[in-house]
Amino acid sequence: MSIKTTSIKNFINSKRNLDMKSSARKSSRSFGGNLLLGIVLFILGFLFFFPVIYMINQSLKPLNEMYMFPPKLFVQNPTLDNFSDLVRIVSNTLVPFSRYLFNSLFVVVVGSIGHILIASMCAYPLAKYTFPGSKFISSLIVYSLMFNTTVTMVPNFITISKLGLIDTYGAIIFPTFASTLGLYLMKNFMEQIPDSLIEAGKIDGANQLQIHLKLVLPLVKPAAVTAFILVFQALWTNTGDKYIYSEKLKSVAYMLSQLASSSSVGVARAGVLAAASLIIFLIPVSVFLIMQTNVISTMTTSGMKE
């Protein structure tokens, strides 16, 4: 059963009008204020981007420039030998690199998409319905955000062990489904959706699943994309060494971390380590840059009521 799009268009137009009115109400700054703000932002941006510049230059430096004194920030004779050495070392590993890559991609894709679907289905009734214990559950979700992953490491291991998921992909994927940050973001977004829009879907004959997938989920896209990016970064850098022991199930992050630890034996692999660190860094950053508009939209509206 198709759902009418008139209510959706009206809702989007009303949101756009509210954004235009709020931007029009912003106090105008003088030219000097804008100039000062621009200078401060430029300095802060350079400081935040400095580690990236350093990492890129280190990966392109030959070995003699890495230990040059006094050290130089920018590479003098850029080379790709570090990356070619990395490919040569990886090709000689016991497990093919393609297997490590498949493990990482499988865990990242399944974990990220599964988290969005489960978190959105949990957020929908909490945001749009009142039932016994709903406020208490919402409070628990907020409180859970204060716990560091180190605190929950032992309970997670016990749970995974009891479920028989040790040394399987599920040891990394299933704890991701229970992450509450994406649930919190989507719940706040869903609270801003008018109830009249959901009622219009019911009048058109849509069931709850159709309303969730065709009406609610597209309207909370910024929060869903933000949750995807956060889970993607967490899973991509997760080595899984505490839960997975079979080498054929290890991830790229684990393989490169082992490479990093072995480089401490000598200085010959310092360039290889710099190249591997850059590769691990670039993948999640590229995903963030592609989807950064949705992240900014989430951070500016999450937790705000109309």
N, C-alpha and C positions, 0 to 999 in steps of 0.2 A: 504494500500500500504506500503510495507516494505521499509525502508531506508537503503542504503548501509552503511556498518560499516567500510569500508576502510578509508574514510576521518576521521572518529572518531578516529580510531587507529593511524593514522598518526599524528593527532592533539595531542593525549595523549603522543605519543612517542616524539614529538617535545617539549612538555612541560617538559617531563622527562629529555631530553637532556639539555634544558636550565637550569633546576634546578641543574643538575650535574655540568655544566660549572660554574654557579654562586657560587656553593659551593667550586669548585676548585680554584676560584679566591680569596676566602677569605684569608686574611692574617693570617699566622700561629703565634700563641702566644708561648712564652717560657713556660717551666714547672712552673717557679715561677708565671707567669701571670695566668696560668690555675689554680694553687693552690689557689692563692688569690681570683680569681673569684669564685672558688668552695666554699671557706669559706664564702664569702659575700653572695652568693646565699643560703647557708645553714642557715645562720643567718636570712636572710630575710624570707626564707621558714618557719623557726620555728616561727618567729613573726606572720606571716600570719596564721599559723596553730594553734597557741596558743588558740584562741577563740574556735576552734573545740574541742581541748583537754579539755578545761575547761567545755564546754557544755556536753560532754560525761561523764566526771567525776561527774558533778552535778546531772545528771539524774540517776546515780548509787549510790548516797550517801543516807544513811538513814537520817532521819530528825535531829538526834543529831549531825551528822557530818556537816550538812549544816551551823549550827550556832556555830560551834566550834571556839574558840579563843585561840591562833592565828589560822586563817584559814589555811587549808591544800589544796594544789592543787589536789593531787591524793587521790582517795577514799581509805579508810583503810579497810572497811568491805562492799564490793559491794553487792547490793541487787537489785532485780527486783520488789520490792514492789511498787515503784513509778508508774511503768507501769501497774501493776495489779490494783492499785487504780484508774489510769486513765481509764482503761477499765470498772471498776465498776461505776465510775461517768458518763461516756458516755452512758452506758447501761440504766441509769435511766433518761435520757433526754426525753423530750416530743416527739421529732422527733427522729426516730431511726438513729443510726450512719450510717447505710448503705445508708440512704437517703442523708445525708450530703456528703458522699463519692461519690455517684452517681452524685450529682450536680457538685462537683468539677471536676470529670473525664469528664463529658459531656462538661462542659465549656472549659476545657483545651484542649481536643481532637479536638472539633469542631473549637474553636478559633485558635489553632495553625495551623491545616491543612488548614483552610480557609484563614488564613493570608498568608501562603506560596503560595497558588494557586493565590490569588488576587495580591499579591505583585509581583510575578514572571510575571504574565500577564501584569501588568503595567510597569515593568522594561524592558520587551522585546522590545516594540516599542520605548521606550526612549533611549535604548542602540543601537539599530540597524537601526533605521529609523530617518530621519529628516523631521519634519513637522512644520508648523507655531506654534510658542509658545513652542516648545520642550525644548529649552535652558532655557526659563523662568520657565517652570515647574520643570526642573532639579534643578534650583537655589532655587525654593521654597522648594523642598524636603530637600536640604542641610540646609536651614534656619530653617526649622521646627524641625530639630534635636536639636536646641539650646533652645527650649521651654520646660520648666519643666511641668510635668503633673498637678501640682497644678495650673499653669496659665490657662490651658485649661479645668479645672474642671467645671467651670460655663458654658462655651459654650457647652461642652459635655452634661451636664445635660439638658440644654435647647433643644438641638437637639434630645436627647433621649426622652424627654417629648413630643415634637412635633410629633415624630414618633409613639408615643403610646407604647413605649417599657419599660416604668417603671414597675417594679415588674415582669419582665420576664428574661429569660436567655439572650435574645438579648441585654439587657442593658449592659452586660459585654462583650458579644461576638462581637457585631458589631463595637464598638470603636477599638477593636483589629485589625479588618480588615483594618482600616485606619492608622495603625502605619506605619511610614515611614522608620524606621531603617532597617527592612528587605528589603524593596524596594531599599534603598540606597546600601546595600551590594550586592544584586543580580544584580543591574544595573551595578556596577563596574565589577563584574565577567563576565557578558554578553558582556561587551565592549571588553574583551580580546579574545572572541571567533572569529575566522577568518570568514569573510563574505563568503569565498569560501565554508565553510562547510554548511552554510545555502543554498547557491546556489546549492550545490550538492543534498540537500534534495528536493529542488524545481524541479530539473531535474528528480529526481526519481518519481515525481508525488505527493509528500506530500503537503498537504495544510498547512496553517499557524499554525493551532492547533496541527497537527501531528509534525511539526517541533519544536514547543514549548515544547510539552510533551516528545517526543522521542529523540530529539537532544539537545536542549538548556538546559532544566531542569536537565537532568542527569549530564551535564558538570558543573553546578553551585551547585552541591550537598553540598560542604562545606559551601557556603553562606546560602543555604536553611536550613541546619542543625543548623547553628548558629542562624538564625532567629527563628527556632523552639524552641531552648533552651531558648532564651531570652523571647519569648512570653509565653512559658511554665512556667517559673519562675514568670513572672508577673501575670499570671492568677491563678497560684496555691496559691499565697500569697494574692490575691485580695479578700477581705471580701465581697465586693459588698453591704456594708451596706447603701451606699448613694443612691442606685438605687433599691434594692430589699428589700421588707419589709415582705414578707410572709416567715414564718419560714421553710416551706417545700421546699423553693427554696434556702435556705442559703447553704454556702459552709463549708467544713471542717475548713478552715482558720478562718471563722467567729465563728464557734462553739468553737474552741480552744482559740480564742481571748477573747470570753466571759468567758471561763474558767479561763483565765489568769487574767481578771479584777476582777473576783469574788474571786480570791486567795488573793487579797489585804485585804480582811476582816480579815484574820489571817495568821499565819505562818504554819498551818497544811497542806496546799495544795502547799507549796513551791516545794516539790519533784514532785508532779503531774504537776506543771507548767514547771519544768525542763524537764520532760519526754515528755510533749506535744511540747515544743519548739524544742527538738531534732528530733521528728518525722516530724514536719513541715520543718525542715532544711534538713533532709536526703533525702527526695524525689527529690527535684530539683538538689541537689548535685549529687545524683546517676545518674540522667539523664545526667548531665554535664560530669561526669567521663566516662560514656559509649561513649559519642560522642565528647570528647575533641580533638581528632585528627583533626576533621573537623573544629573545632573552631580555632585551631592554624593555620591551612592552610588558613582560611579566614583572620585572622589578619595579616598574613605575605604577602598576595597578594592583599588584597582589596585596591583599589585606585591606584594600580601600573599598568603601561602600558608596554607592551613588546616593 
